[in-house]
Amino acid sequence: MTEKEFLRKSRELCLDDERHAVLELAKGKLTTDPDRHSGQGIFFTSRMFDEFVIRSGNVYFSHEFNDSEDWIVEENRFQTGTLVCMKLNNNTSRTSKQVFDQFSSDDDYASTKTVVPVRLA
């Protein structure tokens, strides 16, 4: 998505800034294209990995598997583009089914539970 498209979608979705956009992505259930995806991909993907990070502009989002809180931090330095890092330990026994089951209550995995990042800086 180009910066122009992001700004247009941000206005349509009443998002204040990149930090607000990352918060909505992290919660899941928000999509800019409901005919093509549910908006839950980043939420579930971040729960699959031991460490998951998105850095875009001056916003940093982090989820660690053993940490009950996600972090969204606004940094002083600006980065062009978006960086996504995912780390999965080689000896993990966690399966994608376990992750989906933890946050879903039906067989089609429609997310019914979410985790809202509460540490904002």
Secondary structure as GFF3:
##gff-version 3
##sequence-region A 1 121
A	DSSP	alpha_helix	3	12	.	.	.	ID=ss1
A	DSSP	alpha_helix	18	27	.	.	.	ID=ss2
A	DSSP	alpha_helix	41	48	.	.	.	ID=ss3
A	DSSP	beta_strand	51	64	.	.	.	ID=ss4
A	DSSP	beta_strand	71	87	.	.	.	ID=ss5
A	DSSP	alpha_helix	96	103	.	.	.	ID=ss6
A	DSSP	beta_strand	119	120	.	.	.	ID=ss7
###
